[in-house]
Amino acid sequence: MIGIRASASSVVRGMDEIPRKIDLGAFGVWRHDRTEPELAVALEGLGYGTLWLGNVTDPDLTEAERLLDATDRLVVATGIVNIWSNPADRVARAYRRIAGRHPDRFLLGVGAGHPEATKEFVRPYEALNAYLDVLDAGGVPVARRALAALGPRVLRLAGDRTAAAHPYLVTPEHTRRARELLGVGPLLAPEQKVVLETDPAKARAIGDATLGFYLGLTNYVGNLRRLGFDDTDFADGGSDRLFDALIVHGGPDRVAEGVRAHLDAGADHVAVQLLHAEGADPLPGYRALAGALQAGGE
């Protein structure tokens, strides 16, 4: 191991026992695209502690199970299971199946998504609580679930009813505020977008489409306003100031510095989303960043 993931042993236990705090490692990989088992094995070999699966559409969570089957130590987390489109009782059954085969290696991340994407979106705070109630009844322990959280109210809910808060599209300043609100107990695992490109114009060409998409979602824009950004930052696909704050770009050492800024601000773990040119093989980028993260931790 290269020092990215802390060492820990797993203990096989009955499903009715309270599991220990999950070990995500300091750094993981967040992927929107389908991940093949070969890539998961490679990421484990590079020392990343957790693989986060975005865009989860299968309530039976078969992709998570397939990747856990292919690896030995890697934690797999969902980032996230949308509560409106994935019935909680079915997700709970899937969790029990997977956790029974892979103790201490699966984290169930859930969230309410966005009103622009979900016609059922109404009273999300109450809906999250109700969903967590069903997970409780279905045998999903608090210590093995996480909640997508941006604002103070849902961050508190994450701290009260799950093991971890998983903020997305945030800055280290958000991480600092979230840690102050959560206190010392709950895990804080923000996502951080990165582009391994030293030319700022080329970096923007790679990251602009992704940032522009998220600026069309009110939950993210509202959170960014709380962090001090304004209409001038949201116009025309996002200002340079906003881009630089949300997408760390540069060589591996510079990007690693930006990722570690979340740890310095109070995060326990950072889920790195590597943006790259369409069709490019992401593994060389993960490899280069793993080396820089290791060097920075020595």
DOGU-245145 format. One record per residue (C-alpha): residue number from 1; x, y, z; residue in one letter. Coordinates in steps of 0.2 Angstrom, whole numbers. Example, Ala and Ser with C-alpha at 12.3 -4.5 7.8 and 13.67 -1.06 7.14 Angstrom:
# DOGU-245145
n;c1;c2;c3;res
1;62;-22;39;A .
2;68;-5;36;S .
This chain:
# DOGU-245145
n;c1;c2;c3;res
1;0;0;0;M .
2;6;18;-4;I .
3;-1;26;12;G .
4;-17;32;5;I .
5;-27;20;14;R .
6;-25;16;32;A .
7;-23;-2;37;S .
8;-37;-10;46;A .
9;-43;-28;48;S .
10;-61;-34;45;S .
11;-71;-44;57;V .
12;-84;-56;51;V .
13;-100;-53;62;R .
14;-118;-57;63;G .
15;-129;-45;54;M .
16;-137;-40;71;D .
17;-121;-34;78;E .
18;-115;-16;78;I .
19;-101;-14;65;P .
20;-86;-4;68;R .
21;-83;13;61;K .
22;-79;10;42;I .
23;-62;14;36;D .
24;-63;24;20;L .
25;-45;28;19;G .
26;-39;46;16;A .
27;-42;47;-2;F .
28;-54;38;-14;G .
29;-60;39;-32;V .
30;-78;45;-37;W .
31;-84;39;-54;R .
32;-100;44;-64;H .
33;-96;31;-77;D .
34;-98;13;-76;R .
35;-82;5;-68;T .
36;-76;-11;-74;E .
37;-68;-24;-62;P .
38;-51;-22;-69;E .
39;-51;-3;-65;L .
40;-57;-6;-48;A .
41;-43;-19;-45;V .
42;-30;-6;-52;A .
43;-37;7;-40;L .
44;-35;-4;-25;E .
45;-17;-8;-31;G .
46;-13;10;-31;L .
47;-19;12;-13;G .
48;-35;22;-15;Y .
49;-46;17;0;G .
50;-64;19;-7;T .
51;-72;18;-24;L .
52;-88;29;-25;W .
53;-101;25;-38;L .
54;-111;39;-45;G .
55;-127;38;-55;N .
56;-133;23;-46;V .
57;-149;17;-55;T .
58;-151;-1;-49;D .
59;-159;-3;-32;P .
60;-152;-21;-31;D .
61;-134;-13;-31;L .
62;-127;-26;-43;T .
63;-112;-15;-49;E .
64;-106;-12;-31;A .
65;-107;-31;-27;E .
66;-98;-35;-43;R .
67;-84;-23;-39;L .
68;-82;-30;-21;L .
69;-81;-47;-28;D .
70;-67;-42;-39;A .
71;-56;-34;-25;T .
72;-49;-38;-8;D .
73;-48;-22;2;R .
74;-57;-8;-7;L .
75;-72;-1;1;V .
76;-86;3;-12;V .
77;-98;17;-8;A .
78;-114;23;-17;T .
79;-113;42;-21;G .
80;-128;41;-21;I .
81;-143;30;-22;V .
82;-158;42;-26;N .
83;-172;40;-13;I .
84;-186;44;-26;W .
85;-181;31;-39;S .
86;-174;17;-28;N .
87;-187;9;-15;P .
88;-179;9;2;A .
89;-185;-9;6;D .
90;-177;-16;-9;R .
91;-161;-6;-6;V .
92;-161;-13;12;A .
93;-162;-31;5;R .
94;-148;-27;-7;A .
95;-137;-20;7;Y .
96;-140;-35;18;R .
97;-135;-47;4;R .
98;-119;-37;0;I .
99;-114;-34;18;A .
100;-116;-52;22;G .
101;-103;-57;9;R .
102;-92;-41;11;H .
103;-92;-35;29;P .
104;-84;-18;32;D .
105;-82;-15;14;R .
106;-99;-7;8;F .
107;-105;10;12;L .
108;-123;14;7;L .
109;-124;33;2;G .
110;-142;40;-1;V .
111;-148;57;-5;G .
112;-163;67;-11;A .
113;-156;73;-28;G .
114;-162;89;-36;H .
115;-180;96;-40;P .
116;-174;99;-58;E .
117;-171;80;-60;A .
118;-185;73;-50;T .
119;-204;76;-53;K .
120;-207;68;-36;E .
121;-196;80;-27;F .
122;-206;87;-12;V .
123;-202;90;6;R .
124;-185;82;4;P .
125;-180;83;22;Y .
126;-195;73;28;E .
127;-193;61;13;A .
128;-175;58;19;L .
129;-180;54;37;N .
130;-194;42;31;A .
131;-182;33;19;Y .
132;-169;31;34;L .
133;-184;24;44;D .
134;-186;11;31;V .
135;-167;7;31;L .
136;-168;6;50;D .
137;-182;-7;49;A .
138;-173;-16;35;G .
139;-157;-19;45;G .
140;-145;-6;37;V .
141;-135;0;52;P .
142;-131;18;55;V .
143;-113;14;54;A .
144;-114;8;36;R .
145;-124;22;28;R .
146;-120;40;22;A .
147;-130;55;17;L .
148;-128;67;3;A .
149;-128;84;12;A .
150;-124;102;8;L .
151;-134;114;19;G .
152;-134;114;38;P .
153;-151;105;41;R .
154;-146;90;30;V .
155;-128;90;37;L .
156;-135;89;54;R .
157;-147;74;49;L .
158;-131;65;42;A .
159;-123;67;58;G .
160;-138;61;68;D .
161;-144;46;57;R .
162;-129;41;47;T .
163;-110;37;48;A .
164;-105;50;36;A .
165;-109;66;26;A .
166;-105;66;8;H .
167;-105;84;1;P .
168;-103;86;-18;Y .
169;-97;101;-28;L .
170;-89;110;-13;V .
171;-74;119;-8;T .
172;-62;117;7;P .
173;-71;132;15;E .
174;-88;122;14;H .
175;-78;107;22;T .
176;-72;118;36;R .
177;-90;124;40;R .
178;-97;106;39;A .
179;-84;100;51;R .
180;-89;114;63;E .
181;-107;109;62;L .
182;-104;90;63;L .
183;-92;90;77;G .
184;-79;77;79;V .
185;-89;61;78;G .
186;-97;59;60;P .
187;-86;55;45;L .
188;-85;69;32;L .
189;-81;64;15;A .
190;-82;78;2;P .
191;-81;75;-17;E .
192;-67;85;-26;Q .
193;-66;87;-45;K .
194;-49;88;-53;V .
195;-41;90;-70;V .
196;-23;85;-73;L .
197;-18;99;-85;E .
198;-6;113;-82;T .
199;-13;124;-96;D .
200;-28;133;-88;P .
201;-37;135;-105;A .
202;-35;117;-109;K .
203;-41;113;-91;A .
204;-57;124;-93;R .
205;-60;115;-110;A .
206;-61;98;-101;I .
207;-71;104;-85;G .
208;-82;117;-92;D .
209;-96;106;-98;A .
210;-97;97;-81;T .
211;-97;113;-71;L .
212;-110;121;-82;G .
213;-122;106;-80;F .
214;-121;108;-61;Y .
215;-124;127;-62;L .
216;-142;122;-68;G .
217;-146;114;-52;L .
218;-153;126;-38;T .
219;-147;116;-24;N .
220;-129;118;-29;Y .
221;-131;136;-34;V .
222;-139;140;-17;G .
223;-125;131;-8;N .
224;-112;141;-18;L .
225;-121;157;-13;R .
226;-119;153;5;R .
227;-100;151;1;L .
228;-99;169;-6;G .
229;-102;167;-25;F .
230;-114;177;-34;D .
231;-123;179;-51;D .
232;-107;185;-59;T .
233;-99;168;-55;D .
234;-114;158;-62;F .
235;-115;167;-79;A .
236;-109;160;-95;D .
237;-105;143;-88;G .
238;-96;149;-73;G .
239;-82;162;-69;S .
240;-64;158;-68;D .
241;-65;161;-49;R .
242;-79;148;-48;L .
243;-70;136;-59;F .
244;-54;137;-49;D .
245;-63;135;-33;A .
246;-72;119;-38;L .
247;-61;111;-50;I .
248;-43;109;-45;V .
249;-31;109;-60;H .
250;-13;108;-64;G .
251;1;95;-62;G .
252;-1;80;-50;P .
253;8;89;-36;D .
254;-3;105;-37;R .
255;-19;94;-39;V .
256;-14;84;-24;A .
257;-11;100;-14;E .
258;-29;105;-18;G .
259;-36;88;-13;V .
260;-27;88;3;R .
261;-34;105;7;A .
262;-50;96;12;H .
263;-41;86;25;L .
264;-33;101;32;D .
265;-51;109;33;A .
266;-57;94;43;G .
267;-62;80;31;A .
268;-59;62;35;D .
269;-59;57;17;H .
270;-59;65;0;V .
271;-67;57;-15;A .
272;-58;63;-31;V .
273;-67;64;-47;Q .
274;-55;65;-61;L .
275;-61;74;-77;L .
276;-53;70;-93;H .
277;-55;71;-112;A .
278;-69;61;-119;E .
279;-63;43;-122;G .
280;-46;45;-113;A .
281;-40;31;-102;D .
282;-41;38;-84;P .
283;-29;25;-76;L .
284;-13;35;-80;P .
285;-21;50;-71;G .
286;-26;40;-56;Y .
287;-8;33;-55;R .
288;0;50;-56;A .
289;-11;57;-43;L .
290;-9;42;-31;A .
291;10;45;-32;G .
292;8;64;-28;A .
293;-4;60;-14;L .
294;8;47;-7;Q .
295;23;59;-8;A .
296;13;73;1;G .
297;9;62;15;G .
298;26;57;19;E .
